[in-house]
Amino acid sequence: METTTVLLKKSTKKKIEELKLNPRESINSVIERLTDMATDRQPLSKEEINGIKRSLKDIEAGRVHKMEDVAREMGLK
């Protein structure tokens, strides 16, 4: 395994230490977990992005329904 040295503030190292799942977990393992969590493994498709854009335009234009009305129409209230 290739290694490197990273300079951390003491406060940052303390935060990383606090994120350990157990006292023996390595700092490398904690950082790997955090970077995995921050990486989007399923980015949105162009179709999904376009759907979101259309939805935002609907919201801006006031084409929305109150949750209570939708629930009532669906027989949930």
RODREN-989627 format. One line per field, with one value per residue: residue in one letter; residue number from 1; x negated, y, z negated of N, C-alpha, C, CB in turn. Coordinates in steps of 0.05 Angstrom, whole numbers, plus 5000, padded with zeros to 4 digits. Each point is the difference from the previous one (the first is absolute). Glycine has a CB too. Example, Ala and Ser with C-alpha at 12.3 -4.5 7.8 and 13.67 -1.06 7.14 Angstrom:
BEGIN
res	[a; s]
n	[1; 2]
n.east	[4736; 4969]
n.north	[4886; 5044]
n.up	[4844; 5039]
ca.east	[5018; 4984]
ca.north	[5024; 5024]
ca.up	[5000; 4999]
c.east	[4982; 5015]
c.north	[5024; 5022]
c.up	[5000; 4986]
cb.east	[5038; 4976]
cb.north	[4977; 4987]
cb.up	[4975; 5043]
//
This chain:
BEGIN
res	[m; e; t; t; t; v; l; l; k; k; s; t; k; k; k; i; e; e; l; k; l; n; p; r; e; s; i; n; s; v; i; e; r; l; t; d; m; a; t; d; r; q; p; l; s; k; e; e; i; n; g; i; k; r; s; l; k; d; i; e; a; g; r; v; h; k; m; e; d; v; a; r; e; m; g; l; k]
n	[1; 2; 3; 4; 5; 6; 7; 8; 9; 10; 11; 12; 13; 14; 15; 16; 17; 18; 19; 20; 21; 22; 23; 24; 25; 26; 27; 28; 29; 30; 31; 32; 33; 34; 35; 36; 37; 38; 39; 40; 41; 42; 43; 44; 45; 46; 47; 48; 49; 50; 51; 52; 53; 54; 55; 56; 57; 58; 59; 60; 61; 62; 63; 64; 65; 66; 67; 68; 69; 70; 71; 72; 73; 74; 75; 76; 77]
n.east	[4983; 4970; 4990; 5014; 4976; 5064; 4968; 5052; 5002; 4978; 5056; 4987; 4983; 5055; 5035; 4969; 5010; 5063; 5000; 4977; 5053; 4958; 4963; 4983; 5025; 4938; 5013; 5010; 5057; 5016; 4986; 5035; 5051; 4993; 4995; 5053; 5033; 4979; 5019; 5060; 4988; 5045; 4968; 5062; 5003; 4987; 5053; 4984; 4989; 5057; 5030; 4972; 5019; 5061; 4997; 4979; 5049; 5043; 4976; 5004; 5063; 5017; 4990; 5012; 5046; 4998; 4962; 5062; 5009; 4970; 5033; 5056; 4986; 4985; 5060; 4950; 5054]
n.north	[4976; 5043; 5019; 5056; 5021; 5019; 5052; 4977; 5061; 4963; 5008; 4952; 4958; 5009; 4985; 4945; 4982; 5006; 4956; 4948; 4965; 4999; 5042; 4971; 5049; 5006; 5060; 4958; 4988; 5061; 5009; 4951; 5023; 5055; 4979; 4963; 5052; 5033; 4955; 5023; 4929; 5037; 5058; 5011; 4960; 5055; 4978; 5027; 5057; 5004; 4987; 5049; 5040; 4985; 5011; 5059; 5014; 4981; 5039; 5051; 4990; 4998; 4934; 4992; 4960; 5032; 4947; 5011; 4987; 4946; 4979; 5010; 4968; 4948; 4998; 5034; 5030]
n.up	[5000; 5043; 4937; 5019; 4947; 4999; 4972; 4962; 4981; 4951; 5029; 5042; 4955; 4969; 5051; 5007; 4940; 5009; 5051; 4961; 5022; 4950; 4968; 5057; 5043; 5024; 4988; 5049; 4978; 4997; 5061; 5022; 4973; 5027; 5059; 4997; 4985; 5052; 5048; 5023; 5000; 5035; 5034; 4997; 5051; 5026; 4971; 4945; 5025; 5026; 4944; 4973; 5046; 4992; 4938; 5008; 5039; 4956; 4958; 5037; 5010; 4932; 5024; 4927; 4991; 4942; 4992; 4994; 5061; 4998; 4951; 5028; 5052; 4966; 4964; 4962; 4971]
ca.east	[5017; 4985; 5008; 4992; 5003; 5019; 5000; 5027; 5003; 5008; 5030; 5010; 4993; 5018; 5026; 4998; 4999; 5027; 5016; 4992; 5021; 4989; 4975; 4978; 5003; 4979; 5009; 5003; 5027; 5020; 4999; 5012; 5029; 5011; 4998; 5020; 5026; 5001; 4999; 5026; 4996; 5022; 5007; 5026; 5000; 5010; 5029; 5007; 4994; 5021; 5024; 4997; 5002; 5028; 5014; 4994; 5015; 5027; 5001; 4997; 5024; 5022; 5015; 4995; 5024; 4995; 4998; 5026; 5019; 4992; 5006; 5029; 5008; 4992; 5014; 4982; 5008]
ca.north	[5024; 5026; 5018; 5028; 5015; 5023; 5018; 5006; 5015; 4983; 4998; 4983; 4973; 4993; 4994; 4974; 4980; 4997; 4986; 4972; 4982; 4987; 5013; 4989; 5006; 5018; 5025; 4995; 4988; 5021; 5018; 4985; 5000; 5027; 5006; 4984; 5013; 5025; 4994; 4992; 4977; 4999; 5028; 5003; 5000; 5025; 4999; 5007; 5028; 5015; 4998; 5018; 5027; 5004; 5002; 5026; 5020; 4997; 5012; 5029; 5010; 4996; 4976; 4981; 4992; 4996; 4972; 4992; 4995; 4974; 4978; 4997; 4988; 4972; 4986; 4996; 5017]
ca.up	[5000; 5001; 4978; 5002; 4975; 5003; 4977; 4990; 4975; 4978; 4998; 5022; 4992; 4978; 5012; 5013; 4979; 4989; 5019; 5001; 4991; 4976; 4993; 5015; 5028; 5010; 5011; 5028; 5003; 4996; 5023; 5022; 4996; 5004; 5029; 5013; 4994; 5014; 5028; 5011; 5017; 5020; 5007; 5013; 5029; 5012; 4997; 4972; 4997; 5014; 4984; 4977; 5010; 5006; 4974; 4989; 5015; 4990; 4973; 5004; 5013; 4982; 5007; 4978; 4985; 4972; 4992; 4988; 5023; 5014; 4982; 4999; 5026; 5001; 4978; 4978; 4978]
c.east	[4982; 5011; 4990; 5004; 5019; 4999; 5029; 4998; 5007; 5030; 5011; 4994; 5019; 5027; 4999; 4999; 5028; 5019; 4993; 5023; 4991; 4972; 4976; 5002; 4979; 5012; 5005; 5028; 5022; 5002; 5012; 5030; 5013; 4999; 5020; 5028; 5004; 5001; 5027; 4995; 5021; 5008; 5027; 4996; 5010; 5030; 5009; 4994; 5021; 5026; 4999; 5004; 5029; 5016; 4995; 5015; 5030; 5003; 4999; 5026; 5025; 5017; 4994; 5027; 4992; 5001; 5026; 5020; 4994; 5007; 5030; 5010; 4993; 5013; 4982; 5007; 5030]
c.north	[5025; 5018; 5028; 5013; 5024; 5016; 5007; 5018; 4980; 4997; 4982; 4971; 4990; 4992; 4972; 4977; 4995; 4984; 4970; 4983; 4983; 5012; 4991; 5006; 5021; 5026; 4997; 4988; 5020; 5018; 4986; 4999; 5027; 5007; 4983; 5012; 5025; 4996; 4990; 4978; 4997; 5029; 5001; 4999; 5026; 5001; 5009; 5030; 5018; 4999; 5019; 5029; 5007; 5004; 5028; 5022; 4999; 5014; 5031; 5012; 4996; 4976; 4978; 4993; 4997; 4971; 4990; 4994; 4974; 4977; 4995; 4987; 4971; 4983; 4994; 5016; 4999]
c.up	[5000; 4978; 5006; 4973; 5006; 4974; 4993; 4976; 4978; 4998; 5022; 4992; 4978; 5011; 5014; 4980; 4989; 5019; 5003; 4990; 4976; 4995; 5017; 5030; 5008; 5010; 5030; 5006; 4997; 5024; 5024; 4998; 5007; 5030; 5015; 4996; 5017; 5030; 5010; 5020; 5021; 5007; 5015; 5030; 5011; 4998; 4972; 4995; 5014; 4985; 4976; 5009; 5006; 4974; 4987; 5014; 4992; 4973; 5003; 5012; 4983; 5007; 4980; 4986; 4971; 4993; 4989; 5022; 5014; 4982; 5000; 5026; 5001; 4978; 4977; 4976; 4996]
cb.east	[5037; 4992; 4999; 5012; 4954; 5030; 4955; 5017; 5014; 4958; 5001; 4993; 4952; 4975; 5009; 4975; 4953; 4993; 5004; 4952; 5016; 5027; 5018; 4996; 5050; 4971; 4974; 4951; 4981; 4991; 4959; 4959; 4994; 4984; 4952; 4972; 4999; 4976; 4951; 5019; 4977; 5016; 4951; 5017; 5008; 4961; 5002; 4989; 4951; 4977; 5005; 4969; 4954; 4996; 4996; 4954; 4968; 5005; 4978; 4951; 4979; 5000; 4999; 4953; 5020; 5020; 4952; 4991; 5005; 4962; 4960; 5003; 4993; 4957; 5029; 4965; 4961]
cb.north	[4975; 4995; 4963; 5002; 4985; 4974; 5019; 4956; 5043; 5014; 5047; 5036; 5009; 5031; 5050; 5022; 5015; 5043; 5043; 5012; 4998; 4957; 5005; 4964; 4990; 4961; 5026; 4993; 4957; 4999; 5024; 4972; 4966; 5014; 5012; 4959; 4981; 5021; 4990; 5047; 4977; 4955; 5012; 5027; 4950; 5000; 4963; 4953; 4988; 4990; 4953; 4967; 4996; 4973; 4950; 4984; 4995; 4957; 4959; 4994; 4990; 5048; 5012; 5019; 4976; 5045; 5006; 5029; 5049; 5023; 5011; 5041; 5044; 5015; 4981; 4989; 5029]
cb.up	[4975; 5050; 4967; 5049; 4983; 5031; 5013; 5017; 5024; 4976; 4981; 5035; 5013; 4969; 5007; 5038; 4988; 4975; 5024; 4993; 5047; 5008; 4954; 4966; 4999; 5011; 4965; 5005; 4983; 4950; 4982; 5003; 4964; 4955; 4995; 4992; 4954; 4962; 4997; 4993; 4962; 4982; 5002; 4962; 5000; 5032; 5035; 4985; 4998; 5044; 5015; 4977; 5020; 5042; 4994; 4987; 5039; 5025; 4979; 5006; 5044; 4993; 5049; 4993; 5040; 4990; 4991; 4960; 5006; 5023; 4972; 4971; 5021; 5020; 5034; 5032; 5008]
//
